Amino acid sequence: MESAVQPQFNPMIQLNLLLFSFLGVFLLRSAAQVLLDRLNIAHLRKHGGRIPEVFQGTIDQEKLQKISAYTVDSARFGILTTLSNQGLLLVLLLSGILPWIQGLANQWDLGVVTGGLFFFALLSLPGFFLDIPFSLYGNFVIEARHGFNTKTLSVWIADFLKSLFLSALLGAPLLALLLFLIQRGGPLWWLWAWALVGLFELLILWLYPVLLAPLFNKFEPLANPDLVRKIADLLGKAGLKAKGVFQMDASRRSRHTNAYFTGLGKSKRIVLFDTLLASHSEEEILAVLAHEAGHWKKRHIAKQVLILEALSLLGFYGVAKILDVPLIYQTFAFSQPVAYVGLFLVTTLFSPLLYFAEPLGAAFSRRFEREADDYALLLTQNPGPMVKALKRLASDNLSNLTPHPLYAWFYYSHPSLLERIRRLQDRTPKPISHGESATRKP
């Protein structure tokens, strides 16, 4: 597909039903984001002054005030960042700069693949420059104000440059191959493109723990031999090996505490922040590890990949069906379809709709977290350590103890802390039997 559009800075955007529909959904999304944040802050101010009964003895009034201040600051800064990026996108769409960039690529006869790389590179520059002050303020003002940031400016610069380099190194070849398939893949290009992107995502998921994450942090086997032995015993009950458990030097950047499960196949590993190791007792660490082992045993990453790939297939099919619709291009002042322009416009037009599907993904994630909690209870046979660990995590991370139910339903990938703790306290550990044991093969 080629276009005769010549460089011009202010072509005419068409005021039609498509544009007004997009703007309506776009503004509705922004309004929903602001409303949910305001509801959450108002709910915190109304109910956040009282310490929930289950947190008595762990959280005091001084800590509760810090939680409220951090939650409000983070929420306000987050919505400002989001609205700023959305405003920038509207400027790019409605200013006429998109046809101007494509006109330059056309004038220089760059072709679909090279022109697409040029088009997306130039489009990324405004967001790149906008992200710098927000990232600096978030780290060195918001996080520092509440005692979390330990990152130096040199570390921030190194992280920023590494992220930029990796985005270009990994993103440019994928985009080039995707545009090549759109141009030369025939009627079924969308199927080949879906397979390409799916394989790329699996490759990244496999490489992330062993190649990408170590570019930013150090990952080492646990240094405490007694804890290593206890971990081996615990994971042995689940039929897992302890060689996939690492500690990460998170304290070099932040005082937040966490643990996570990542990777596929032989690259699977459980990662514990060194901040978590320093602030939690051994029994709490084992409980957190049992939870992460639950994700491993229940194959949650594999299930998430399957769900995302099914949705991705539908997405690519939908893009293929409307990529050549002239109205999409005419609305934003392009005279005829151009593959890379269409890819940007179609994904941009539908992105506000995807926001309203977020609760579905959050619900799946919360279900997986409950399953992991249940498995941790099965493995440890005692809810006490996990409850203590959750309370400590809430205190260390200044987590909001009283989120608005609608906000939590829409966004939370985990059940709220109160819900998780009460659920653990109300459940009786199921004894491990020979018929259905923790080491049963999935």
C-alpha positions in Angstrom: 0.0 0.0 0.0 1.3 3.4 -0.9 0.2 6.9 -0.3 0.6 10.1 -2.3 0.3 12.3 0.8 3.0 15.1 0.7 4.4 16.6 3.8 2.0 19.1 5.3 1.7 20.2 8.9 -2.0 20.9 9.2 -4.2 18.7 7.0 -7.9 18.6 7.7 -9.3 16.2 10.3 -12.8 15.0 9.3 -15.5 15.7 11.9 -17.6 12.5 11.4 -19.3 9.8 13.5 -16.2 7.7 13.8 -14.2 10.6 15.3 -17.0 11.7 17.7 -17.5 8.0 18.8 -13.8 7.6 19.5 -13.6 10.9 21.4 -16.7 10.0 23.4 -15.2 6.6 24.5 -11.8 8.2 25.0 -13.2 10.9 27.3 -15.5 8.4 29.0 -12.4 6.3 29.9 -10.6 9.4 31.3 -13.6 10.3 33.3 -14.0 6.8 34.7 -10.3 6.8 35.7 -10.7 10.1 37.5 -13.9 9.1 39.1 -12.5 5.8 40.4 -9.5 7.5 41.9 -11.7 10.2 43.6 -14.0 7.5 44.9 -11.0 5.6 46.3 -9.5 8.7 48.0 -12.9 9.7 49.4 -13.4 6.2 50.8 -10.0 6.2 52.3 -10.7 9.6 54.0 -14.0 8.3 55.4 -12.9 4.9 56.6 -9.1 5.0 56.6 -8.9 6.6 60.1 -9.8 3.4 61.9 -7.4 0.5 62.2 -9.2 -2.7 61.0 -9.4 -5.2 63.8 -7.1 -7.8 62.1 -4.3 -5.2 61.9 -4.4 -4.2 65.6 -0.9 -4.6 66.9 0.7 -4.4 63.5 -0.5 -1.0 62.3 -0.7 2.0 64.7 -2.2 5.4 64.1 1.0 7.0 62.9 1.5 4.2 60.4 -2.1 4.6 59.3 -1.6 8.3 58.6 1.5 7.4 56.5 -0.6 4.9 54.5 -3.3 7.5 53.8 -0.7 10.1 52.7 1.1 7.7 50.5 -2.1 6.4 48.9 -3.4 9.9 48.2 0.0 11.1 46.8 0.4 8.1 44.6 -3.2 8.2 43.3 -3.0 11.9 42.4 0.3 11.6 40.7 -0.8 8.4 38.9 -3.9 10.1 37.4 -1.9 13.2 36.5 0.6 11.0 34.6 -2.2 9.0 32.9 -4.1 12.1 31.8 -0.9 13.8 30.5 -0.1 10.8 28.3 -3.7 10.7 27.1 -3.6 14.4 26.3 -0.4 14.0 24.4 -2.0 11.2 22.3 -5.0 13.4 21.4 -2.6 16.2 20.3 -0.8 13.7 18.1 -4.0 12.4 16.6 -5.8 15.8 16.0 -2.9 18.2 15.2 -2.2 16.8 11.8 1.3 15.7 12.6 0.6 12.0 11.7 0.1 12.7 8.0 3.1 15.0 8.1 5.3 12.2 9.4 3.9 9.7 7.0 4.4 12.3 4.2 8.1 12.6 5.0 8.4 8.8 4.9 6.6 8.8 1.5 8.7 11.7 0.2 11.9 9.9 1.1 10.6 6.6 -0.5 11.2 4.6 2.7 8.8 1.8 1.9 6.3 0.1 4.2 8.8 -1.6 6.6 11.4 1.2 6.8 8.7 3.9 6.7 6.9 2.2 9.5 10.0 2.1 11.7 10.5 5.8 11.0 6.9 6.6 11.7 6.8 4.8 15.1 10.2 6.1 16.1 9.1 9.7 15.6 5.8 9.1 17.3 7.6 7.6 20.3 9.8 10.7 20.9 7.2 13.0 22.5 6.2 10.2 24.9 9.9 9.5 25.6 10.5 13.2 26.6 7.3 13.4 28.6 8.2 10.3 30.6 11.5 11.7 31.9 10.1 14.4 34.3 7.3 12.1 35.5 9.7 9.3 36.2 12.1 11.6 38.0 9.3 13.1 40.1 7.8 9.8 40.9 11.1 8.3 42.1 12.8 11.3 43.7 9.8 13.1 45.1 6.8 10.8 45.7 8.7 7.6 46.6 11.4 9.6 48.4 8.9 11.6 50.4 7.5 8.4 51.8 10.8 6.7 52.5 10.9 4.2 49.7 13.3 5.5 47.1 17.0 4.3 47.5 17.8 4.8 43.8 20.5 7.3 42.9 20.4 9.5 39.9 23.1 7.5 38.2 21.1 4.3 38.7 18.0 5.9 37.4 19.8 7.1 34.3 21.3 3.6 33.7 17.9 2.0 34.1 16.3 4.5 31.8 19.0 4.0 29.1 18.8 0.2 29.4 15.1 0.2 29.1 15.3 2.5 26.0 17.9 0.2 24.4 16.0 -3.0 25.1 12.8 -1.4 23.7 14.6 -0.5 20.5 16.5 -3.8 20.3 13.5 -6.0 20.8 10.7 -3.8 19.5 12.2 -2.7 16.1 12.8 -6.2 14.7 9.3 -7.4 15.8 7.6 -4.3 14.3 9.6 -4.8 11.0 8.6 -8.4 10.8 5.0 -7.6 11.6 4.8 -4.9 8.8 6.5 -7.3 6.4 3.8 -9.9 7.1 1.0 -7.3 6.6 2.6 -6.4 3.3 3.5 -9.8 2.0 1.6 -12.3 4.1 -1.5 -12.5 1.9 -5.1 -12.8 3.2 -3.9 -14.8 6.2 -1.2 -12.3 7.3 -3.0 -11.9 10.6 -2.6 -15.5 11.4 1.2 -15.5 10.8 1.5 -12.2 12.6 -0.4 -13.7 15.6 2.0 -16.7 15.6 5.0 -14.4 15.4 3.9 -12.2 18.3 2.9 -15.2 20.4 6.3 -16.8 19.9 8.0 -13.5 20.7 6.1 -13.2 23.9 6.9 -16.7 24.9 10.6 -16.1 24.1 10.6 -12.9 26.3 8.8 -14.8 29.1 11.5 -17.5 28.9 14.4 -15.1 28.6 13.3 -12.5 31.2 14.5 -14.2 34.4 17.8 -15.4 33.0 18.8 -12.6 30.6 16.7 -9.4 30.8 16.1 -9.0 34.6 19.8 -9.5 35.5 20.5 -6.4 33.4 18.9 -4.4 36.2 19.3 -6.5 39.3 21.5 -9.1 40.8 20.0 -12.5 41.4 21.7 -14.9 43.8 20.9 -18.1 45.6 19.8 -17.5 49.1 22.7 -17.0 51.5 21.1 -18.4 54.7 21.9 -22.2 54.7 19.3 -22.9 57.4 16.6 -21.1 55.4 17.7 -22.9 52.2 17.2 -26.3 53.9 13.7 -25.3 55.2 12.8 -24.1 51.7 14.0 -27.4 50.2 11.8 -29.3 52.7 8.8 -27.1 51.9 9.2 -27.2 48.2 9.8 -31.0 48.4 6.3 -31.4 49.7 5.1 -29.8 46.4 7.4 -31.9 44.2 9.5 -28.8 43.3 13.2 -28.1 43.5 14.7 -25.3 45.6 17.3 -24.4 42.9 14.8 -22.1 41.3 14.6 -19.7 44.4 16.7 -16.5 44.2 17.1 -13.3 46.2 17.2 -10.0 44.4 19.0 -6.8 45.4 15.8 -4.7 45.4 17.1 -2.5 48.1 19.4 -0.8 45.6 16.4 0.9 44.2 13.6 0.8 46.7 12.5 -0.2 50.3 9.4 -1.9 49.0 9.1 -5.6 49.8 7.8 -8.3 47.5 8.2 -11.7 45.9 7.2 -13.0 42.6 7.1 -16.1 40.3 8.3 -15.8 36.7 9.6 -17.7 33.8 8.7 -20.8 31.7 10.3 -24.3 31.6 13.8 -24.4 32.9 13.9 -20.7 33.4 11.1 -20.8 36.1 12.2 -19.2 39.3 10.8 -17.7 42.5 12.3 -14.4 43.4 12.4 -12.9 46.9 13.3 -9.2 47.4 16.2 -8.8 49.8 14.1 -6.2 51.6 11.5 -8.9 52.3 14.2 -11.3 53.6 15.4 -8.6 55.9 12.0 -7.6 57.4 10.2 -10.9 57.7 10.7 -13.9 59.9 11.7 -17.3 58.4 8.2 -18.7 58.9 6.7 -15.7 57.1 9.2 -16.1 54.3 8.3 -19.8 54.0 4.6 -18.9 53.8 5.2 -16.3 51.1 7.3 -18.9 49.2 4.5 -21.5 49.6 2.1 -19.0 48.0 4.5 -18.5 45.0 4.9 -22.3 44.8 1.2 -22.4 44.4 1.4 -20.2 41.3 4.1 -22.6 40.1 2.2 -25.8 40.9 -1.1 -24.5 39.5 0.6 -23.4 36.3 -0.9 -19.9 36.4 1.6 -18.3 34.0 0.8 -21.0 31.4 -2.9 -20.4 31.9 -2.5 -16.6 31.6 -0.5 -17.1 28.4 -3.2 -19.3 26.9 -5.9 -16.7 27.7 -3.9 -13.9 26.3 -3.0 -15.7 23.1 -6.7 -16.5 22.5 -7.6 -12.9 22.9 -4.6 -11.9 20.8 -5.8 -14.1 18.0 -9.2 -12.4 18.0 -7.5 -9.0 18.1 -5.3 -9.7 15.0 -8.3 -11.1 13.1 -10.3 -7.9 14.0 -7.4 -5.7 12.9 -7.1 -7.5 9.6 -10.8 -7.0 8.9 -10.7 -3.2 9.3 -7.1 -2.3 8.4 -8.1 -1.3 4.9 -11.3 0.6 5.7 -10.8 4.0 4.0 -12.9 5.9 6.6 -10.3 5.3 9.4 -7.6 7.0 7.3 -9.9 9.8 5.9 -11.0 10.7 9.4 -7.4 11.5 10.4 -6.5 13.2 7.1 -4.8 10.4 5.2 -5.8 10.1 1.6 -5.5 6.3 1.4 -4.6 3.2 3.5 -1.0 2.8 4.6 -0.1 -0.4 6.6 1.9 1.1 9.4 -0.5 4.1 9.8 -3.4 1.7 9.9 -1.8 -0.4 12.6 -1.3 2.6 14.8 -4.8 4.1 14.2 -6.7 0.8 14.7 -4.9 -0.1 17.9 -5.3 3.5 19.1 -9.1 3.7 18.3 -9.8 0.5 20.2 -7.5 1.0 23.2 -10.1 3.0 25.2 -12.6 0.1 24.9 -10.0 -2.3 26.2 -9.8 -0.3 29.4 -13.4 -1.4 30.3 -12.4 -5.0 30.0 -9.7 -4.6 32.7 -12.1 -5.9 35.5 -12.3 -9.3 33.6 -8.5 -9.7 33.7 -8.3 -8.5 37.3 -11.0 -11.1 38.2 -8.9 -13.9 36.7 -5.8 -12.7 38.5 -7.6 -12.6 41.9 -8.9 -16.1 41.3 -5.3 -17.3 40.7 -4.2 -15.5 43.9 -6.8 -17.2 46.0 -5.8 -20.6 44.5 -2.2 -19.8 45.5 -3.2 -18.8 49.0 -5.2 -22.1 49.3 -2.1 -24.0 48.1 0.1 -22.2 50.6 -2.4 -23.2 53.3 -2.3 -26.8 52.1 1.5 -26.8 52.1 2.1 -25.1 55.5 -1.0 -26.5 57.3 -1.1 -23.2 59.3 -2.6 -19.9 58.2 -0.8 -18.0 60.9 2.5 -17.3 59.2 0.8 -16.2 55.9 -1.5 -13.9 57.8 1.6 -12.4 59.6 3.4 -12.0 56.3 0.5 -10.2 54.7 0.2 -7.8 57.7 3.9 -7.1 57.5 3.7 -6.5 53.7 0.9 -4.1 54.3 2.9 -2.2 56.9 6.2 -2.2 54.9 4.6 -1.1 51.6 2.1 1.4 53.1 -0.7 -0.5 51.4 -4.2 0.9 51.4 -6.2 -1.2 53.9 -9.6 0.2 52.9 -9.9 0.5 49.1 -13.2 1.4 47.7 -14.9 -1.9 46.6 -15.5 -0.7 43.1 -11.9 0.5 42.7 -10.6 -2.8 44.0 -13.0 -4.8 41.7 -11.9 -2.8 38.7 -8.1 -2.7 39.2 -6.9 -5.1 41.9 -4.9 -8.1 40.6 -5.0 -9.4 44.2 -7.9 -9.6 46.6 -7.7 -6.8 49.2 -5.5 -7.5 52.2 -8.5 -7.6 54.5 -10.2 -10.1 52.3 -7.1 -12.3 52.0 -6.5 -12.3 55.7 -10.1 -13.0 56.7 -10.3 -15.8 54.1 -7.2 -17.4 55.4 -8.4 -17.1 59.0 -11.8 -18.6 58.2 -10.4 -21.7 56.3 -9.4 -24.9 57.9 -6.2 -26.4 56.5 -6.9 -29.5 54.4 -4.7 -32.3 55.5 -2.3 -33.7 52.9 -3.3 -37.3 52.1 -1.9 -39.9 49.8 -4.9 -39.7 47.6 -4.5 -35.9 47.0 -1.2 -34.7 48.1 0.8 -31.5 47.6 3.2 -33.5 45.4 0.4 -34.8 43.1 1.5 -34.2 39.5 -0.7 -31.5 37.7 
